[in-house]
Amino acid sequence: MTFRPFSLWFLVLTSLPLAAADSWPEFRGPSADGHAPEAKVPTLWSATSKMRWKIPVEGKAWSSPVIADGKVYVTTAVPKDAKLSLKALCFELADGKQVWERTVFEKAEGAIHAKNSHASPTPVYAEGKLYVHFGHDGTAALNAGDGSILWTQTSLSYAPVHGNGGSPVLHDGKLIFSSDGEADPFIVALSTADGSVVWKTPRNVTVQRTFSFATPLLIEVKGKPQVISPASGAVIAYDPADGREIWRFRYGEGYSVVPRPLHLDGVVYVCSGFNRAILYAVKTDGTGDVTDTHLVWQDDKTVPKESSPILVGDEIYFNDDKGILSCLDAVTGKEHYRERLDGQGGYSASPVFAGGHLYFHNGNGITTVVKPGKTFTKVAENQLGEYGLSSFAVVADGFVIRTEGHLIRLGE
């Protein structure tokens, strides 16, 4: 099996640090695909073993922790006097000691999906700044050192469905995120300097349900960057410089799309969301509507509606919400296996690949460790004992995990 190295062009595009010992600067890490192959992480732990530290964190959030320069950053939504305080917090990675806490926005507590939180998008760290995003409630840039607010952006209001979800991505002085609400969905880029709108592009996809929650992915095609952004009804590629649409691939009435896409050798892998999720492999070198010309393969069995797929070598792995793990050949779509991870299901978090193993974490605190390969090899099953829907952040010797009530560092 070949483990492909991270693409250097991606690091140039995003201006994010290489996967150094303890760097996890955005959703799914420095390469945006859940990879930390050099990390030396445990395969066995429990609620009482391998705990480096465990601290309570007030409020509720399903955003993932981000890690940079020896610090851990999280967002949270704290009920206060019949309102919500949307906050960012910073902790020392070494011992979990709190460094600062900042209330970014205060709002009335609106209705959200029972599985969602008011702080679900994952922050982004770059060059001493922390960019926090709360969907329709607003976006802000903070000084990562002391938490002081550098700018806020609250003019992009829209009617959400089920609350907020998708995380932002950075490229060339722009913070890019999707805003797919009840009506008039769009994708937008803000200036990282002052939060002003650089460009805003309507989706222009005709579907019955326009709301989705996917995080964009930056790729390069023939030397030029593209932002791959799944929406209801289609996945669309944009020019990050001006928001111009490059190509689109339609997938019918698929909506509430959550999984982040993947990219390998000129092909993107995207899930189509509810009601019936389909995984599509689509070539990225087209222009205009490529629905009839650029499909490589598709699969409609046990495809996730919430967690993101992961690539290791030439295989793509994905687990549906009930905990059925699929392994397919990423080039051809040929099925290698479909096996159950555990007996409980409840999967929302996206998996990670670290230290030569795959880690799949469900909402009930169970993490199943699997060896990559064309046959299913279950290495371990670990019980953390706490509910949580956040994806893991990986550090050099373990994981940082957000549960419903705590922030936890696991490691040797």
C-alpha positions as MATLAB code, in Angstrom:
seq = 'MTFRPFSLWFLVLTSLPLAAADSWPEFRGPSADGHAPEAKVPTLWSATSKMRWKIPVEGKAWSSPVIADGKVYVTTAVPKDAKLSLKALCFELADGKQVWERTVFEKAEGAIHAKNSHASPTPVYAEGKLYVHFGHDGTAALNAGDGSILWTQTSLSYAPVHGNGGSPVLHDGKLIFSSDGEADPFIVALSTADGSVVWKTPRNVTVQRTFSFATPLLIEVKGKPQVISPASGAVIAYDPADGREIWRFRYGEGYSVVPRPLHLDGVVYVCSGFNRAILYAVKTDGTGDVTDTHLVWQDDKTVPKESSPILVGDEIYFNDDKGILSCLDAVTGKEHYRERLDGQGGYSASPVFAGGHLYFHNGNGITTVVKPGKTFTKVAENQLGEYGLSSFAVVADGFVIRTEGHLIRLGE';
ca = [
       0.000    0.000    0.000;
       1.318    3.451   -0.893;
       0.878    6.317    1.559;
       0.917    9.446   -0.539;
       2.698   12.538    0.810;
       0.875   15.798    1.434;
       0.748   18.106   -1.592;
       3.125   21.037   -1.307;
       0.853   23.192   -3.447;
      -1.857   22.903   -0.797;
       0.438   24.382    1.805;
       1.256   27.311   -0.465;
      -2.416   27.920   -1.251;
      -3.640   28.000    2.300;
      -0.637   29.617    3.978;
      -1.116   27.148    6.826;
       1.827   25.483    8.585;
       3.052   22.037    7.661;
       1.885   19.168    9.857;
       4.506   19.980   12.449;
       4.538   18.107   15.727;
       1.502   19.847   17.204;
      -0.281   21.712   14.420;
      -3.963   21.149   13.655;
      -5.040   24.566   12.363;
      -8.446   23.851   10.780;
     -11.195   21.258   10.341;
      -9.525   17.937    9.437;
      -6.040   19.276   10.035;
      -3.239   20.951    8.062;
      -3.889   18.965    4.885;
      -7.701   19.189    5.260;
      -8.114   15.425    4.945;
      -7.723   14.074    8.488;
      -4.107   12.949    8.048;
      -1.341   13.004   10.671;
       0.792   10.047    9.541;
       3.877   10.940   11.618;
       1.997   11.187   14.911;
       2.757    8.490   17.468;
      -0.697    8.030   18.931;
      -2.126    5.327   21.204;
      -4.452    2.637   19.925;
      -5.776    1.782   23.394;
      -7.288    4.062   26.038;
     -10.245    4.403   28.395;
     -11.984    6.969   30.578;
      -9.218    6.497   33.134;
      -6.112    5.627   31.109;
      -3.961    7.619   28.663;
      -5.489   10.872   29.948;
      -2.863   13.606   29.778;
      -5.445   16.077   31.082;
      -9.181   16.639   31.188;
     -10.832   19.981   31.899;
     -14.462   21.142   31.924;
     -15.537   23.574   29.190;
     -18.700   25.581   29.701;
     -21.362   25.558   27.002;
     -22.022   23.272   24.051;
     -20.183   23.025   20.744;
     -19.535   20.435   18.062;
     -16.712   22.407   16.476;
     -13.337   20.665   16.563;
     -10.371   21.973   18.562;
      -7.589   23.653   16.587;
      -3.979   23.596   17.720;
      -1.035   25.892   17.031;
       2.045   27.204   18.820;
       1.444   25.144   21.937;
      -2.155   26.312   22.358;
      -5.592   24.713   21.905;
      -8.446   26.894   20.637;
     -12.144   26.040   20.860;
     -15.463   27.787   20.370;
     -18.548   27.330   22.514;
     -22.105   28.596   23.004;
     -23.010   29.394   26.610;
     -26.597   30.151   27.748;
     -26.718   33.368   29.750;
     -29.750   35.410   30.874;
     -32.062   33.940   28.215;
     -29.398   34.600   25.567;
     -26.395   32.801   24.150;
     -22.811   33.954   24.485;
     -20.800   32.748   21.496;
     -17.243   32.428   22.753;
     -13.702   31.505   21.835;
     -11.305   30.052   24.407;
      -7.597   29.301   24.494;
      -5.808   26.661   26.582;
      -2.239   25.509   27.034;
      -1.643   22.284   25.134;
       0.847   21.080   27.745;
      -1.460   21.074   30.775;
      -4.906   22.375   29.746;
      -4.551   25.620   31.691;
      -6.857   28.342   30.351;
      -5.033   31.271   28.743;
      -7.957   33.483   27.754;
     -11.700   33.551   27.100;
     -13.514   35.943   24.781;
     -17.213   36.557   24.148;
     -17.426   37.265   20.421;
     -21.195   37.602   19.913;
     -24.330   37.545   22.036;
     -27.635   36.472   20.530;
     -31.078   35.142   21.271;
     -31.169   31.371   21.416;
     -32.831   30.225   18.185;
     -34.098   26.803   17.153;
     -31.578   24.272   15.877;
     -31.535   20.575   15.054;
     -31.395   18.338   18.125;
     -27.962   17.034   17.058;
     -26.547   20.472   16.273;
     -24.999   23.184   18.433;
     -24.777   26.965   18.123;
     -21.006   26.590   17.759;
     -20.492   23.843   15.192;
     -18.080   25.417   12.633;
     -14.411   24.795   13.442;
     -12.129   27.859   13.737;
      -9.090   28.451   11.516;
      -5.668   29.511   12.802;
      -3.044   31.280   10.683;
      -0.167   33.669   11.370;
      -1.145   34.598   14.905;
      -4.842   35.057   14.138;
      -7.824   32.898   15.013;
     -10.818   33.130   12.680;
     -14.053   32.051   14.360;
     -17.252   31.471   12.432;
     -20.766   31.012   13.806;
     -22.633   30.732   10.503;
     -25.529   33.198   10.183;
     -24.666   34.655   13.609;
     -21.399   36.156   12.426;
     -17.690   35.756   11.797;
     -14.696   37.332   13.543;
     -10.911   37.499   13.607;
      -9.140   37.396   16.975;
      -5.599   37.948   18.099;
      -4.605   34.389   18.975;
      -2.243   35.607   21.681;
      -4.711   37.431   23.913;
      -8.130   36.863   22.310;
      -8.711   40.511   21.470;
     -11.183   41.005   18.627;
      -9.632   42.417   15.443;
     -12.827   42.590   13.390;
     -16.338   41.193   13.169;
     -18.650   40.595   10.218;
     -22.414   40.343   10.854;
     -23.906   41.725    7.631;
     -24.284   38.316    5.940;
     -27.479   37.307    7.689;
     -29.686   34.606    6.216;
     -32.428   32.285    7.426;
     -30.744   29.093    8.619;
     -32.264   25.641    8.734;
     -31.131   23.486   11.702;
     -28.529   26.102   12.745;
     -24.913   26.569   11.614;
     -22.446   23.957   10.442;
     -19.820   24.345    7.710;
     -16.358   25.630    8.609;
     -14.363   28.275    6.710;
     -11.165   27.854    4.699;
      -8.309   30.315    4.092;
      -6.719   31.279    0.792;
      -4.574   34.245   -0.214;
      -5.941   36.758    2.268;
      -9.515   35.521    2.035;
     -11.712   33.560    4.438;
     -14.148   31.505    2.350;
     -17.295   29.749    3.572;
     -20.694   28.565    2.380;
     -23.956   30.192    3.459;
     -26.624   27.747    2.349;
     -29.789   28.627    4.222;
     -33.536   28.439    3.714;
     -33.417   30.610    0.577;
     -30.944   32.359   -1.734;
     -27.872   30.259   -0.828;
     -24.422   31.656   -1.602;
     -20.702   31.227   -1.039;
     -18.660   34.201    0.143;
     -15.090   35.366    0.709;
     -14.121   37.870    3.403;
     -10.925   39.876    3.576;
      -8.752   38.546    6.379;
      -7.519   42.102    6.927;
     -10.821   43.695    7.933;
     -13.683   41.237    7.378;
     -15.131   43.081    4.394;
     -16.806   41.088    1.609;
     -14.377   40.450   -1.262;
     -16.861   38.483   -3.337;
     -20.226   36.823   -2.905;
     -21.564   34.300   -5.441;
     -25.109   32.916   -5.523;
     -25.454   29.169   -5.953;
     -27.973   29.335   -8.821;
     -29.059   25.726   -8.302;
     -32.752   24.926   -8.488;
     -33.685   22.504   -5.696;
     -36.556   22.124   -3.257;
     -34.328   22.316   -0.156;
     -31.481   24.810   -0.424;
     -29.843   24.330    2.974;
     -26.478   22.567    3.390;
     -23.503   22.681    5.762;
     -20.383   21.527    3.923;
     -16.864   22.884    4.410;
     -15.104   23.897    1.164;
     -11.879   22.261   -0.026;
      -9.014   24.030   -1.800;
      -7.335   22.099   -4.614;
      -5.117   22.852   -7.597;
      -5.971   21.952  -11.199;
      -3.379   22.525  -13.936;
      -1.526   24.997  -11.755;
      -4.596   27.007  -10.785;
      -6.538   26.924   -7.496;
     -10.161   25.875   -7.177;
     -12.536   26.000   -4.226;
     -14.639   22.837   -4.226;
     -17.892   23.581   -2.412;
     -20.757   21.078   -2.095;
     -24.218   22.632   -1.962;
     -27.765   21.367   -2.227;
     -28.205   19.883   -5.680;
     -24.608   20.212   -6.902;
     -20.942   20.398   -6.072;
     -19.448   23.547   -7.584;
     -15.856   24.638   -8.232;
     -15.055   28.350   -7.879;
     -12.078   30.559   -8.597;
     -10.998   31.724   -5.115;
      -9.735   35.028   -6.510;
     -13.136   36.361   -7.583;
     -15.784   33.716   -6.858;
     -16.327   32.910  -10.524;
     -17.899   29.492  -11.100;
     -15.597   27.123  -13.009;
     -17.655   23.947  -13.170;
     -20.531   22.159  -11.501;
     -21.644   18.559  -11.112;
     -25.332   18.075  -10.326;
     -26.725   15.365   -8.022;
     -30.463   15.942   -8.144;
     -32.275   16.938   -4.967;
     -29.477   16.074   -2.544;
     -29.581   18.527    0.371;
     -28.272   19.123    3.907;
     -24.836   18.146    2.626;
     -22.332   17.940    5.484;
     -19.241   15.824    4.571;
     -16.135   17.683    3.430;
     -14.880   16.606   -0.031;
     -11.570   14.896   -0.734;
      -9.154   15.225   -3.649;
      -6.733   12.751   -5.205;
      -4.992   12.835   -8.601;
      -7.438   15.161  -10.337;
     -10.586   13.616   -8.871;
     -12.798   14.973   -6.078;
     -14.946   12.745   -3.902;
     -18.180   14.281   -2.693;
     -21.252   12.986   -0.850;
     -24.694   14.184   -1.937;
     -26.436   14.437    1.454;
     -30.062   13.616    2.249;
     -32.350   11.847    1.550;
     -30.292    9.152   -0.185;
     -26.587    9.784    0.068;
     -24.430    8.931   -2.947;
     -20.641    9.194   -3.137;
     -19.443   10.621   -6.449;
     -15.924   10.602   -7.875;
     -15.690   13.521  -10.313;
     -12.813   14.728  -12.514;
     -11.841   18.344  -11.844;
     -10.518   19.479  -15.247;
     -13.829   20.557  -16.797;
     -15.705   23.805  -17.280;
     -19.424   24.517  -17.148;
     -21.861   21.710  -16.363;
     -19.805   18.489  -16.231;
     -22.548   16.191  -14.950;
     -22.671   14.105  -18.121;
     -18.954   14.108  -18.899;
     -16.779   13.977  -15.762;
     -18.226   11.274  -13.519;
     -15.613    8.594  -12.812;
     -17.726    6.340  -10.595;
     -20.413    6.460   -7.930;
     -21.492    4.374   -4.960;
     -24.825    4.451   -3.135;
     -24.361    1.906   -0.336;
     -23.818    2.980    3.290;
     -22.640    6.470    2.271;
     -22.348    8.979    5.145;
     -24.680   11.931    5.533;
     -22.611   13.573    8.276;
     -19.049   12.277    8.645;
     -16.457   12.858    5.916;
     -14.683   10.107    3.955;
     -10.934    9.579    4.243;
      -8.289    8.488    1.727;
      -5.280    6.335    2.562;
      -3.141    5.252   -0.355;
      -5.404    4.149   -3.188;
      -8.354    3.303   -0.938;
     -11.217    5.491    0.206;
     -12.914    4.708    3.531;
     -16.249    6.019    4.761;
     -18.654    5.116    7.538;
     -22.363    5.757    7.417;
     -24.268    7.151   10.368;
     -25.058    3.643   11.630;
     -21.411    2.608   11.762;
     -20.975    0.518    8.615;
     -17.423    1.046    7.329;
     -16.840    0.785    3.587;
     -13.497    0.453    1.826;
     -13.402    1.044   -1.945;
     -10.709    1.424   -4.541;
     -10.490    5.196   -5.007;
      -9.601    4.911   -8.700;
     -12.277    2.457   -9.823;
     -14.875    2.427   -7.036;
     -14.475   -1.339   -6.640;
     -15.706   -2.530   -3.253;
     -13.167   -4.213   -0.980;
     -15.376   -4.616    2.087;
     -18.262   -3.285    4.175;
     -18.095   -4.120    7.864;
     -19.705   -2.874   11.070;
     -17.448   -0.791   13.324;
     -19.416   -1.405   16.542;
     -22.897   -2.262   17.734;
     -24.095    1.262   18.527;
     -23.778    3.540   15.484;
     -24.359    7.267   15.935;
     -21.500    8.526   13.765;
     -21.160   12.243   13.032;
     -17.447   12.955   13.579;
     -15.011   12.620   10.684;
     -12.267    9.966   10.945;
      -8.530   10.573   11.183;
      -5.485    8.655    9.946;
      -2.644    8.814   12.454;
       0.357    6.674   13.222;
      -0.569    4.088   10.599;
      -4.148    3.503   11.767;
      -7.635    4.815   11.056;
      -9.730    6.128   13.954;
     -13.533    6.252   13.781;
     -15.283    7.979   16.687;
     -19.016    7.839   17.395;
     -21.277   10.075   19.456;
     -21.338    7.709   22.406;
     -17.601    8.008   22.969;
     -16.518    4.788   21.251;
     -13.456    4.954   18.999;
     -12.784    2.003   16.719;
      -9.229    1.611   15.447;
      -8.803   -0.041   12.049;
      -5.700   -1.013   10.097;
      -5.764    0.366    6.529;
      -5.973   -2.249    3.810;
      -8.267   -4.121    1.466;
      -9.427   -6.465    4.215;
     -11.116   -5.345    7.427;
      -8.752   -5.529   10.410;
     -10.116   -4.161   13.669;
      -7.255   -3.282   15.992;
      -9.062   -1.925   19.051;
     -12.288   -0.485   20.403;
     -11.992    2.249   23.037;
     -14.653    3.735   25.313;
     -14.156    7.325   26.418;
     -17.434    7.373   28.322;
     -18.685   10.798   27.194;
     -21.096   11.949   24.512;
     -19.691   14.164   21.763;
     -19.987   14.805   18.025;
     -16.741   16.717   17.429;
     -13.967   15.349   15.224;
     -10.570   14.627   16.779;
      -7.590   16.946   16.563;
      -4.260   15.118   16.366;
      -1.034   16.077   18.149;
       2.398   14.443   18.099;
       1.587   11.864   20.772;
      -2.189   11.623   20.816;
      -5.475   13.440   20.402;
      -7.338   16.484   21.677;
     -11.046   15.733   21.964;
     -14.072   17.913   22.673;
     -16.965   16.172   24.383;
     -20.267   17.571   25.607;
     -18.706   18.739   28.852;
     -14.923   18.513   28.595;
     -11.778   19.139   26.607;
      -9.488   16.103   26.798;
      -5.935   15.390   25.774;
      -5.196   11.712   25.231;
      -1.661   10.455   24.840;
       1.172    8.337   26.098;
];
